[in-house]
Amino acid sequence: MKKLLVLNYEYPPLGGGGGRVSHSLAKGFKQKGYEVDVITSKFEGLPNFGTVDGIQIHRVAIWGRKKKQTATFLSMFSFLFFAFLCGVSLCYKNKYEFINTHFVLPTGPLGFLLSKLFHLKNILSIHGGDIYDPSKKSSPHNSFYMRWIVSFLLNQSNQIVAQSSNTKQNANRYYKPKKKINIIPLSYEPFNFNPASRADLGLKKDKSYLISVGRIIKRKGLDFLISSLEFLDDDVELLIVGEGYEKVYLYELARKMQLIDRVHFLGEIPEELKFQYLSNADIYVLSSLHEGFGIVLQEAMQVGLPIVSTNNGGQVDIVKHQVNGLLVEACDAEALAKAIKELLMDKKIYRCISLNNVEALKEFKTDNIISSYLELI
Protein backbone atom coordinates (compact mmCIF):
# COMPACT_ATOMS: atom_id res chain seq x y z
CA MET A 1 0.00 0.00 0.00
CA LYS A 2 1.19 3.54 -0.76
CA LYS A 3 2.10 5.51 2.35
CA LEU A 4 2.40 9.16 3.24
CA LEU A 5 3.40 11.12 6.31
CA VAL A 6 1.41 14.18 7.46
CA LEU A 7 3.08 16.70 9.77
CA ASN A 8 1.15 19.29 11.74
CA TYR A 9 1.83 20.68 15.21
CA GLU A 10 -1.95 20.98 15.64
CA TYR A 11 -4.47 18.27 14.87
CA PRO A 12 -8.06 17.82 16.11
CA PRO A 13 -9.05 18.42 18.83
CA LEU A 14 -6.11 20.84 19.11
CA GLY A 15 -6.07 24.20 17.34
CA GLY A 16 -8.47 25.57 14.78
CA GLY A 17 -9.01 25.32 11.05
CA GLY A 18 -5.48 24.27 10.11
CA GLY A 19 -5.71 21.09 12.13
CA ARG A 20 -9.11 20.24 10.72
CA VAL A 21 -7.78 20.82 7.21
CA SER A 22 -4.97 18.32 7.67
CA HIS A 23 -7.42 15.76 9.04
CA SER A 24 -9.78 16.26 6.12
CA LEU A 25 -6.91 15.83 3.66
CA ALA A 26 -5.63 12.78 5.50
CA LYS A 27 -9.08 11.18 5.21
CA GLY A 28 -9.11 12.01 1.51
CA PHE A 29 -5.71 10.40 0.95
CA LYS A 30 -6.94 7.36 2.87
CA GLN A 31 -9.92 7.10 0.53
CA LYS A 32 -7.50 7.23 -2.40
CA GLY A 33 -5.74 4.12 -1.12
CA TYR A 34 -2.95 5.62 0.99
CA GLU A 35 -1.89 4.47 4.44
CA VAL A 36 -1.54 7.70 6.42
CA ASP A 37 0.61 8.46 9.47
CA VAL A 38 0.22 11.81 11.25
CA ILE A 39 2.73 13.31 13.67
CA THR A 40 1.23 15.98 15.93
CA SER A 41 1.28 17.35 19.49
CA LYS A 42 0.35 15.54 22.68
CA PHE A 43 -2.15 17.11 25.07
CA GLU A 44 -3.62 16.14 28.40
CA GLY A 45 -6.23 13.39 27.99
CA LEU A 46 -5.15 12.42 24.47
CA PRO A 47 -3.40 9.08 23.79
CA ASN A 48 0.18 8.93 22.50
CA PHE A 49 -1.05 6.80 19.61
CA GLY A 50 -4.47 6.14 18.15
CA THR A 51 -6.35 5.44 14.95
CA VAL A 52 -9.10 7.83 13.82
CA ASP A 53 -10.94 7.32 10.52
CA GLY A 54 -8.28 4.80 9.56
CA ILE A 55 -5.49 7.36 10.08
CA GLN A 56 -2.65 6.49 12.46
CA ILE A 57 -2.00 9.44 14.76
CA HIS A 58 1.26 9.77 16.67
CA ARG A 59 1.17 12.44 19.39
CA VAL A 60 4.55 13.54 20.73
CA ALA A 61 5.35 15.21 24.04
CA ILE A 62 5.45 19.00 24.12
CA TRP A 63 6.07 21.58 26.83
CA GLY A 64 3.98 24.54 27.86
CA ARG A 65 0.67 24.09 26.05
CA LYS A 66 -2.19 24.74 28.45
CA LYS A 67 -5.11 25.28 26.06
CA LYS A 68 -6.50 23.29 23.16
CA GLN A 69 -7.23 26.42 21.14
CA THR A 70 -3.84 28.13 21.21
CA ALA A 71 -0.20 27.08 21.23
CA THR A 72 2.72 28.74 23.04
CA PHE A 73 6.17 29.41 21.60
CA LEU A 74 7.63 26.78 23.94
CA SER A 75 5.08 24.16 22.86
CA MET A 76 5.82 24.79 19.17
CA PHE A 77 9.60 24.70 19.68
CA SER A 78 9.50 21.51 21.76
CA PHE A 79 7.21 19.88 19.17
CA LEU A 80 9.93 20.20 16.54
CA PHE A 81 12.44 18.30 18.66
CA PHE A 82 10.23 15.41 19.76
CA ALA A 83 8.41 15.20 16.41
CA PHE A 84 11.78 14.92 14.65
CA LEU A 85 12.67 11.86 16.76
CA CYS A 86 9.28 10.30 16.02
CA GLY A 87 9.60 11.17 12.33
CA VAL A 88 13.03 9.57 12.01
CA SER A 89 11.69 6.38 13.59
CA LEU A 90 8.67 6.26 11.28
CA CYS A 91 10.70 7.04 8.16
CA TYR A 92 13.09 4.18 8.93
CA LYS A 93 10.15 1.77 9.30
CA ASN A 94 8.03 2.95 6.39
CA LYS A 95 8.64 3.72 2.76
CA TYR A 96 6.66 6.92 2.34
CA GLU A 97 5.81 8.25 -1.09
CA PHE A 98 5.82 11.85 0.15
CA ILE A 99 5.40 14.14 3.14
CA ASN A 100 2.62 16.70 3.53
CA THR A 101 3.77 19.46 5.91
CA HIS A 102 1.20 21.90 7.29
CA PHE A 103 2.22 25.44 8.31
CA VAL A 104 5.58 26.76 7.18
CA LEU A 105 5.99 27.85 10.82
CA PRO A 106 6.34 26.07 13.11
CA THR A 107 6.12 22.72 11.27
CA GLY A 108 8.14 23.64 8.18
CA PRO A 109 11.62 22.89 9.62
CA LEU A 110 10.46 19.38 10.53
CA GLY A 111 9.26 18.63 7.01
CA PHE A 112 12.46 20.09 5.56
CA LEU A 113 14.77 17.94 7.71
CA LEU A 114 12.87 14.68 7.23
CA SER A 115 12.50 15.20 3.49
CA LYS A 116 16.24 15.81 3.07
CA LEU A 117 17.37 13.00 5.36
CA PHE A 118 15.17 10.39 3.72
CA HIS A 119 15.03 11.83 0.20
CA LEU A 120 11.26 12.30 0.26
CA LYS A 121 9.17 14.77 -1.68
CA ASN A 122 7.63 17.39 0.56
CA ILE A 123 4.37 19.22 -0.19
CA LEU A 124 4.28 22.29 2.04
CA SER A 125 0.74 23.54 2.74
CA ILE A 126 0.62 27.15 3.93
CA HIS A 127 -2.55 28.27 5.68
CA GLY A 128 -2.37 32.05 5.87
CA GLY A 129 -1.80 32.88 9.52
CA ASP A 130 1.57 31.12 9.48
CA ILE A 131 2.96 33.70 7.06
CA TYR A 132 0.81 36.80 7.69
CA ASP A 133 -1.23 37.89 10.70
CA PRO A 134 -1.90 41.64 10.92
CA SER A 135 -3.08 41.30 14.53
CA LYS A 136 0.34 40.05 15.78
CA LYS A 137 3.61 41.95 16.05
CA SER A 138 5.28 38.53 16.10
CA SER A 139 3.92 37.64 12.64
CA PRO A 140 6.91 36.47 10.54
CA HIS A 141 6.28 39.06 7.82
CA ASN A 142 7.30 41.77 10.32
CA SER A 143 10.81 40.37 10.90
CA PHE A 144 13.75 40.31 8.47
CA TYR A 145 15.14 37.12 10.01
CA MET A 146 11.81 35.33 10.03
CA ARG A 147 11.16 36.36 6.44
CA TRP A 148 14.50 34.80 5.50
CA ILE A 149 13.65 31.54 7.32
CA VAL A 150 10.20 31.32 5.73
CA SER A 151 11.63 32.05 2.28
CA PHE A 152 14.26 29.35 2.75
CA LEU A 153 11.68 26.74 3.82
CA LEU A 154 9.38 27.61 0.93
CA ASN A 155 12.19 27.20 -1.57
CA GLN A 156 13.37 23.92 -0.05
CA SER A 157 9.98 22.25 -0.45
CA ASN A 158 9.12 20.30 -3.59
CA GLN A 159 5.71 21.89 -3.94
CA ILE A 160 4.00 24.81 -2.20
CA VAL A 161 0.23 24.81 -1.76
CA ALA A 162 -1.71 27.89 -0.70
CA GLN A 163 -5.35 27.53 0.23
CA SER A 164 -6.37 30.83 -1.33
CA SER A 165 -5.26 33.53 -3.75
CA ASN A 166 -4.70 35.91 -0.83
CA THR A 167 -2.33 33.50 0.90
CA LYS A 168 -0.41 33.14 -2.36
CA GLN A 169 -0.25 36.92 -2.77
CA ASN A 170 1.09 37.40 0.76
CA ALA A 171 3.68 34.65 0.29
CA ASN A 172 4.92 36.25 -2.94
CA ARG A 173 4.82 39.76 -1.50
CA TYR A 174 6.75 39.14 1.71
CA TYR A 175 8.89 36.07 0.95
CA LYS A 176 9.40 36.10 -2.83
CA PRO A 177 9.87 32.33 -3.26
CA LYS A 178 11.51 31.12 -6.45
CA LYS A 179 9.08 28.23 -6.68
CA LYS A 180 5.57 28.33 -8.08
CA ILE A 181 2.79 28.48 -5.50
CA ASN A 182 -0.19 26.28 -6.33
CA ILE A 183 -3.66 27.32 -5.15
CA ILE A 184 -5.73 24.38 -3.93
CA PRO A 185 -8.76 25.29 -1.79
CA LEU A 186 -9.70 23.41 1.33
CA SER A 187 -11.84 20.34 0.90
CA TYR A 188 -15.21 20.03 2.59
CA GLU A 189 -17.47 17.09 3.32
CA PRO A 190 -20.97 17.89 4.65
CA PHE A 191 -21.52 17.02 8.30
CA ASN A 192 -24.58 14.89 9.02
CA PHE A 193 -26.52 16.08 12.05
CA ASN A 194 -29.93 15.65 13.61
CA PRO A 195 -32.16 18.71 13.13
CA ALA A 196 -33.18 20.72 16.17
CA SER A 197 -35.70 23.52 16.65
CA ARG A 198 -35.06 26.92 18.17
CA ALA A 199 -37.05 25.81 21.19
CA ASP A 200 -34.72 22.82 21.61
CA LEU A 201 -31.75 25.22 21.72
CA GLY A 202 -33.36 27.81 23.97
CA LEU A 203 -33.57 30.36 21.15
CA LYS A 204 -36.55 32.67 20.67
CA LYS A 205 -38.77 32.67 17.58
CA ASP A 206 -39.09 36.46 17.44
CA LYS A 207 -35.33 37.19 17.45
CA SER A 208 -32.83 37.43 14.59
CA TYR A 209 -29.64 35.58 15.41
CA LEU A 210 -26.18 36.32 14.07
CA ILE A 211 -23.62 33.57 14.59
CA SER A 212 -19.82 33.41 14.57
CA VAL A 213 -17.75 30.25 15.07
CA GLY A 214 -14.03 29.93 15.79
CA ARG A 215 -11.23 30.65 18.20
CA ILE A 216 -11.83 33.79 20.24
CA ILE A 217 -8.63 35.60 19.37
CA LYS A 218 -7.82 39.16 18.33
CA ARG A 219 -7.53 38.34 14.61
CA LYS A 220 -11.20 37.33 14.52
CA GLY A 221 -12.30 40.94 15.07
CA LEU A 222 -15.16 39.94 17.37
CA ASP A 223 -14.98 43.30 19.15
CA PHE A 224 -16.17 44.92 15.92
CA LEU A 225 -18.95 42.36 15.57
CA ILE A 226 -20.17 42.97 19.12
CA SER A 227 -19.98 46.73 18.54
CA SER A 228 -22.09 46.37 15.40
CA LEU A 229 -25.07 45.45 17.59
CA GLU A 230 -25.25 49.11 18.63
CA PHE A 231 -26.38 49.94 15.09
CA LEU A 232 -28.96 47.15 14.92
CA ASP A 233 -32.43 46.72 16.41
CA ASP A 234 -32.71 45.22 19.88
CA ASP A 235 -34.24 42.04 18.48
CA VAL A 236 -30.92 41.14 16.78
CA GLU A 237 -28.72 38.97 18.99
CA LEU A 238 -25.30 37.33 18.58
CA LEU A 239 -24.20 33.73 19.18
CA ILE A 240 -20.43 33.22 19.61
CA VAL A 241 -19.22 29.61 19.44
CA GLY A 242 -15.69 28.89 20.60
CA GLU A 243 -13.08 29.62 23.24
CA GLY A 244 -9.94 31.73 23.39
CA TYR A 245 -7.90 34.30 25.27
CA GLU A 246 -10.07 37.26 24.13
CA LYS A 247 -13.24 35.92 25.74
CA VAL A 248 -12.92 37.82 29.05
CA TYR A 249 -12.16 41.08 27.24
CA LEU A 250 -15.12 40.62 24.89
CA TYR A 251 -17.45 39.78 27.76
CA GLU A 252 -16.42 43.00 29.51
CA LEU A 253 -16.81 44.95 26.27
CA ALA A 254 -20.36 43.68 25.82
CA ARG A 255 -21.15 44.49 29.45
CA LYS A 256 -19.76 48.05 29.24
CA MET A 257 -21.70 48.67 26.02
CA GLN A 258 -24.84 47.35 27.74
CA LEU A 259 -25.12 44.62 25.11
CA ILE A 260 -24.45 41.64 27.35
CA ASP A 261 -28.08 40.47 27.16
CA ARG A 262 -27.75 40.27 23.35
CA VAL A 263 -24.39 38.46 23.20
CA HIS A 264 -24.36 34.74 24.00
CA PHE A 265 -21.02 33.03 24.55
CA LEU A 266 -21.72 29.35 23.89
CA GLY A 267 -18.17 28.10 24.44
CA GLU A 268 -16.78 24.97 22.81
CA ILE A 269 -19.65 22.70 21.81
CA PRO A 270 -19.94 19.33 20.01
CA GLU A 271 -20.05 19.39 16.20
CA GLU A 272 -23.69 18.32 16.02
CA LEU A 273 -24.79 21.06 18.39
CA LYS A 274 -22.73 23.60 16.43
CA PHE A 275 -24.56 22.70 13.22
CA GLN A 276 -27.89 22.84 15.01
CA TYR A 277 -27.12 26.42 16.04
CA LEU A 278 -25.92 27.26 12.53
CA SER A 279 -29.10 25.92 10.96
CA ASN A 280 -31.24 27.98 13.35
CA ALA A 281 -29.33 31.25 12.96
CA ASP A 282 -30.23 33.93 10.42
CA ILE A 283 -26.82 35.19 9.25
CA TYR A 284 -23.25 34.00 9.58
CA VAL A 285 -20.82 36.87 10.25
CA LEU A 286 -17.06 36.63 9.70
CA SER A 287 -15.55 39.77 11.23
CA SER A 288 -11.89 38.73 10.96
CA LEU A 289 -9.10 41.23 10.39
CA HIS A 290 -7.66 38.57 8.08
CA GLU A 291 -8.40 34.94 7.18
CA GLY A 292 -6.32 32.44 5.25
CA PHE A 293 -9.46 30.73 3.99
CA GLY A 294 -12.37 30.24 6.39
CA ILE A 295 -13.68 26.68 6.90
CA VAL A 296 -16.50 28.11 9.00
CA LEU A 297 -17.85 29.74 5.84
CA GLN A 298 -18.16 26.32 4.22
CA GLU A 299 -20.07 25.11 7.29
CA ALA A 300 -22.44 28.07 7.01
CA MET A 301 -22.88 27.35 3.32
CA GLN A 302 -23.87 23.75 4.07
CA VAL A 303 -26.99 24.90 5.92
CA GLY A 304 -27.74 27.68 3.43
CA LEU A 305 -26.85 30.46 5.83
CA PRO A 306 -26.28 33.87 4.18
CA ILE A 307 -22.87 35.34 4.96
CA VAL A 308 -21.57 38.77 5.86
CA SER A 309 -17.77 38.79 5.76
CA THR A 310 -14.82 41.14 5.85
CA ASN A 311 -12.95 41.38 2.56
CA ASN A 312 -9.33 40.93 3.71
CA GLY A 313 -8.11 37.39 3.11
CA GLY A 314 -8.85 34.09 1.45
CA GLN A 315 -12.55 34.40 2.20
CA VAL A 316 -12.90 36.46 -0.97
CA ASP A 317 -12.27 33.25 -2.93
CA ILE A 318 -15.34 31.77 -1.27
CA VAL A 319 -17.69 34.70 -0.79
CA LYS A 320 -18.69 36.60 -3.93
CA HIS A 321 -20.27 39.94 -3.12
CA GLN A 322 -24.06 39.92 -3.60
CA VAL A 323 -23.88 36.36 -4.98
CA ASN A 324 -23.46 34.18 -1.91
CA GLY A 325 -22.74 36.85 0.66
CA LEU A 326 -21.92 40.48 1.35
CA LEU A 327 -18.34 41.74 1.76
CA VAL A 328 -17.36 44.74 3.89
CA GLU A 329 -14.14 46.43 5.00
CA ALA A 330 -12.43 45.00 8.08
CA CYS A 331 -12.44 46.84 11.43
CA ASP A 332 -15.71 48.64 10.66
CA ALA A 333 -18.58 47.85 13.01
CA GLU A 334 -20.99 50.18 11.23
CA ALA A 335 -20.27 48.54 7.84
CA LEU A 336 -20.97 45.13 9.35
CA ALA A 337 -24.28 46.39 10.74
CA LYS A 338 -25.28 47.92 7.41
CA ALA A 339 -24.71 44.64 5.55
CA ILE A 340 -26.50 42.63 8.23
CA LYS A 341 -29.46 45.01 8.10
CA GLU A 342 -29.60 44.72 4.29
CA LEU A 343 -29.91 40.93 4.44
CA LEU A 344 -32.49 41.00 7.23
CA MET A 345 -34.68 43.53 5.42
CA ASP A 346 -34.44 42.25 1.82
CA LYS A 347 -35.91 38.74 1.84
CA LYS A 348 -35.42 38.30 -1.91
CA ILE A 349 -31.64 38.82 -1.68
CA TYR A 350 -31.58 36.71 1.49
CA ARG A 351 -33.21 33.70 -0.23
CA CYS A 352 -31.08 34.06 -3.36
CA ILE A 353 -27.82 34.15 -1.38
CA SER A 354 -28.95 31.19 0.70
CA LEU A 355 -29.58 29.04 -2.38
CA ASN A 356 -26.33 30.13 -4.03
CA ASN A 357 -24.36 29.11 -0.94
CA VAL A 358 -25.68 25.55 -1.00
CA GLU A 359 -24.78 25.27 -4.69
CA ALA A 360 -21.31 26.84 -4.33
CA LEU A 361 -20.28 24.31 -1.69
CA LYS A 362 -20.09 21.58 -4.35
CA GLU A 363 -16.81 23.10 -5.60
CA PHE A 364 -14.99 21.86 -2.51
CA LYS A 365 -15.56 18.09 -2.72
CA THR A 366 -12.68 16.20 -1.10
CA ASP A 367 -12.13 13.88 -4.07
CA ASN A 368 -11.42 16.83 -6.36
CA ILE A 369 -9.05 18.48 -3.87
CA ILE A 370 -7.06 15.29 -3.24
CA SER A 371 -6.71 14.72 -6.99
CA SER A 372 -5.19 18.21 -7.27
CA TYR A 373 -2.65 17.33 -4.55
CA LEU A 374 -1.74 14.05 -6.19
CA GLU A 375 -1.18 15.77 -9.52
CA LEU A 376 1.68 17.65 -7.84
CA ILE A 377 3.38 14.34 -7.05
C-alpha positions in Angstrom: 0.0 0.0 0.0 1.2 3.5 -0.8 2.1 5.5 2.3 2.4 9.2 3.2 3.4 11.1 6.3 1.4 14.2 7.5 3.1 16.7 9.8 1.1 19.3 11.7 1.8 20.7 15.2 -2.0 21.0 15.6 -4.5 18.3 14.9 -8.1 17.8 16.1 -9.0 18.4 18.8 -6.1 20.8 19.1 -6.1 24.2 17.3 -8.5 25.6 14.8 -9.0 25.3 11.0 -5.5 24.3 10.1 -5.7 21.1 12.1 -9.1 20.2 10.7 -7.8 20.8 7.2 -5.0 18.3 7.7 -7.4 15.8 9.0 -9.8 16.3 6.1 -6.9 15.8 3.7 -5.6 12.8 5.5 -9.1 11.2 5.2 -9.1 12.0 1.5 -5.7 10.4 1.0 -6.9 7.4 2.9 -9.9 7.1 0.5 -7.5 7.2 -2.4 -5.7 4.1 -1.1 -3.0 5.6 1.0 -1.9 4.5 4.4 -1.5 7.7 6.4 0.6 8.5 9.5 0.2 11.8 11.3 2.7 13.3 13.7 1.2 16.0 15.9 1.3 17.3 19.5 0.3 15.5 22.7 -2.1 17.1 25.1 -3.6 16.1 28.4 -6.2 13.4 28.0 -5.1 12.4 24.5 -3.4 9.1 23.8 0.2 8.9 22.5 -1.0 6.8 19.6 -4.5 6.1 18.1 -6.4 5.4 15.0 -9.1 7.8 13.8 -10.9 7.3 10.5 -8.3 4.8 9.6 -5.5 7.4 10.1 -2.7 6.5 12.5 -2.0 9.4 14.8 1.3 9.8 16.7 1.2 12.4 19.4 4.6 13.5 20.7 5.3 15.2 24.0 5.5 19.0 24.1 6.1 21.6 26.8 4.0 24.5 27.9 0.7 24.1 26.1 -2.2 24.7 28.4 -5.1 25.3 26.1 -6.5 23.3 23.2 -7.2 26.4 21.1 -3.8 28.1 21.2 -0.2 27.1 21.2 2.7 28.7 23.0 6.2 29.4 21.6 7.6 26.8 23.9 5.1 24.2 22.9 5.8 24.8 19.2 9.6 24.7 19.7 9.5 21.5 21.8 7.2 19.9 19.2 9.9 20.2 16.5 12.4 18.3 18.7 10.2 15.4 19.8 8.4 15.2 16.4 11.8 14.9 14.7 12.7 11.9 16.8 9.3 10.3 16.0 9.6 11.2 12.3 13.0 9.6 12.0 11.7 6.4 13.6 8.7 6.3 11.3 10.7 7.0 8.2 13.1 4.2 8.9 10.2 1.8 9.3 8.0 2.9 6.4 8.6 3.7 2.8 6.7 6.9 2.3 5.8 8.3 -1.1 5.8 11.8 0.2 5.4 14.1 3.1 2.6 16.7 3.5 3.8 19.5 5.9 1.2 21.9 7.3 2.2 25.4 8.3 5.6 26.8 7.2 6.0 27.8 10.8 6.3 26.1 13.1 6.1 22.7 11.3 8.1 23.6 8.2 11.6 22.9 9.6 10.5 19.4 10.5 9.3 18.6 7.0 12.5 20.1 5.6 14.8 17.9 7.7 12.9 14.7 7.2 12.5 15.2 3.5 16.2 15.8 3.1 17.4 13.0 5.4 15.2 10.4 3.7 15.0 11.8 0.2 11.3 12.3 0.3 9.2 14.8 -1.7 7.6 17.4 0.6 4.4 19.2 -0.2 4.3 22.3 2.0 0.7 23.5 2.7 0.6 27.2 3.9 -2.5 28.3 5.7 -2.4 32.1 5.9 -1.8 32.9 9.5 1.6 31.1 9.5 3.0 33.7 7.1 0.8 36.8 7.7 -1.2 37.9 10.7 -1.9 41.6 10.9 -3.1 41.3 14.5 0.3 40.1 15.8 3.6 41.9 16.0 5.3 38.5 16.1 3.9 37.6 12.6 6.9 36.5 10.5 6.3 39.1 7.8 7.3 41.8 10.3 10.8 40.4 10.9 13.7 40.3 8.5 15.1 37.1 10.0 11.8 35.3 10.0 11.2 36.4 6.4 14.5 34.8 5.5 13.7 31.5 7.3 10.2 31.3 5.7 11.6 32.1 2.3 14.3 29.3 2.8 11.7 26.7 3.8 9.4 27.6 0.9 12.2 27.2 -1.6 13.4 23.9 0.0 10.0 22.3 -0.4 9.1 20.3 -3.6 5.7 21.9 -3.9 4.0 24.8 -2.2 0.2 24.8 -1.8 -1.7 27.9 -0.7 -5.4 27.5 0.2 -6.4 30.8 -1.3 -5.3 33.5 -3.7 -4.7 35.9 -0.8 -2.3 33.5 0.9 -0.4 33.1 -2.4 -0.2 36.9 -2.8 1.1 37.4 0.8 3.7 34.6 0.3 4.9 36.2 -2.9 4.8 39.8 -1.5 6.7 39.1 1.7 8.9 36.1 1.0 9.4 36.1 -2.8 9.9 32.3 -3.3 11.5 31.1 -6.4 9.1 28.2 -6.7 5.6 28.3 -8.1 2.8 28.5 -5.5 -0.2 26.3 -6.3 -3.7 27.3 -5.1 -5.7 24.4 -3.9 -8.8 25.3 -1.8 -9.7 23.4 1.3 -11.8 20.3 0.9 -15.2 20.0 2.6 -17.5 17.1 3.3 -21.0 17.9 4.6 -21.5 17.0 8.3 -24.6 14.9 9.0 -26.5 16.1 12.1 -29.9 15.7 13.6 -32.2 18.7 13.1 -33.2 20.7 16.2 -35.7 23.5 16.6 -35.1 26.9 18.2 -37.0 25.8 21.2 -34.7 22.8 21.6 -31.8 25.2 21.7 -33.4 27.8 24.0 -33.6 30.4 21.1 -36.6 32.7 20.7 -38.8 32.7 17.6 -39.1 36.5 17.4 -35.3 37.2 17.5 -32.8 37.4 14.6 -29.6 35.6 15.4 -26.2 36.3 14.1 -23.6 33.6 14.6 -19.8 33.4 14.6 -17.7 30.3 15.1 -14.0 29.9 15.8 -11.2 30.6 18.2 -11.8 33.8 20.2 -8.6 35.6 19.4 -7.8 39.2 18.3 -7.5 38.3 14.6 -11.2 37.3 14.5 -12.3 40.9 15.1 -15.2 39.9 17.4 -15.0 43.3 19.2 -16.2 44.9 15.9 -18.9 42.4 15.6 -20.2 43.0 19.1 -20.0 46.7 18.5 -22.1 46.4 15.4 -25.1 45.5 17.6 -25.2 49.1 18.6 -26.4 49.9 15.1 -29.0 47.2 14.9 -32.4 46.7 16.4 -32.7 45.2 19.9 -34.2 42.0 18.5 -30.9 41.1 16.8 -28.7 39.0 19.0 -25.3 37.3 18.6 -24.2 33.7 19.2 -20.4 33.2 19.6 -19.2 29.6 19.4 -15.7 28.9 20.6 -13.1 29.6 23.2 -9.9 31.7 23.4 -7.9 34.3 25.3 -10.1 37.3 24.1 -13.2 35.9 25.7 -12.9 37.8 29.1 -12.2 41.1 27.2 -15.1 40.6 24.9 -17.5 39.8 27.8 -16.4 43.0 29.5 -16.8 45.0 26.3 -20.4 43.7 25.8 -21.1 44.5 29.5 -19.8 48.0 29.2 -21.7 48.7 26.0 -24.8 47.3 27.7 -25.1 44.6 25.1 -24.4 41.6 27.3 -28.1 40.5 27.2 -27.8 40.3 23.3 -24.4 38.5 23.2 -24.4 34.7 24.0 -21.0 33.0 24.6 -21.7 29.3 23.9 -18.2 28.1 24.4 -16.8 25.0 22.8 -19.7 22.7 21.8 -19.9 19.3 20.0 -20.1 19.4 16.2 -23.7 18.3 16.0 -24.8 21.1 18.4 -22.7 23.6 16.4 -24.6 22.7 13.2 -27.9 22.8 15.0 -27.1 26.4 16.0 -25.9 27.3 12.5 -29.1 25.9 11.0 -31.2 28.0 13.3 -29.3 31.2 13.0 -30.2 33.9 10.4 -26.8 35.2 9.3 -23.2 34.0 9.6 -20.8 36.9 10.3 -17.1 36.6 9.7 -15.6 39.8 11.2 -11.9 38.7 11.0 -9.1 41.2 10.4 -7.7 38.6 8.1 -8.4 34.9 7.2 -6.3 32.4 5.2 -9.5 30.7 4.0 -12.4 30.2 6.4 -13.7 26.7 6.9 -16.5 28.1 9.0 -17.8 29.7 5.8 -18.2 26.3 4.2 -20.1 25.1 7.3 -22.4 28.1 7.0 -22.9 27.4 3.3 -23.9 23.7 4.1 -27.0 24.9 5.9 -27.7 27.7 3.4 -26.8 30.5 5.8 -26.3 33.9 4.2 -22.9 35.3 5.0 -21.6 38.8 5.9 -17.8 38.8 5.8 -14.8 41.1 5.8 -12.9 41.4 2.6 -9.3 40.9 3.7 -8.1 37.4 3.1 -8.8 34.1 1.4 -12.5 34.4 2.2 -12.9 36.5 -1.0 -12.3 33.2 -2.9 -15.3 31.8 -1.3 -17.7 34.7 -0.8 -18.7 36.6 -3.9 -20.3 39.9 -3.1 -24.1 39.9 -3.6 -23.9 36.4 -5.0 -23.5 34.2 -1.9 -22.7 36.9 0.7 -21.9 40.5 1.3 -18.3 41.7 1.8 -17.4 44.7 3.9 -14.1 46.4 5.0 -12.4 45.0 8.1 -12.4 46.8 11.4 -15.7 48.6 10.7 -18.6 47.9 13.0 -21.0 50.2 11.2 -20.3 48.5 7.8 -21.0 45.1 9.3 -24.3 46.4 10.7 -25.3 47.9 7.4 -24.7 44.6 5.5 -26.5 42.6 8.2 -29.5 45.0 8.1 -29.6 44.7 4.3 -29.9 40.9 4.4 -32.5 41.0 7.2 -34.7 43.5 5.4 -34.4 42.3 1.8 -35.9 38.7 1.8 -35.4 38.3 -1.9 -31.6 38.8 -1.7 -31.6 36.7 1.5 -33.2 33.7 -0.2 -31.1 34.1 -3.4 -27.8 34.2 -1.4 -28.9 31.2 0.7 -29.6 29.0 -2.4 -26.3 30.1 -4.0 -24.4 29.1 -0.9 -25.7 25.5 -1.0 -24.8 25.3 -4.7 -21.3 26.8 -4.3 -20.3 24.3 -1.7 -20.1 21.6 -4.4 -16.8 23.1 -5.6 -15.0 21.9 -2.5 -15.6 18.1 -2.7 -12.7 16.2 -1.1 -12.1 13.9 -4.1 -11.4 16.8 -6.4 -9.0 18.5 -3.9 -7.1 15.3 -3.2 -6.7 14.7 -7.0 -5.2 18.2 -7.3 -2.6 17.3 -4.6 -1.7 14.0 -6.2 -1.2 15.8 -9.5 1.7 17.6 -7.8 3.4 14.3 -7.1 
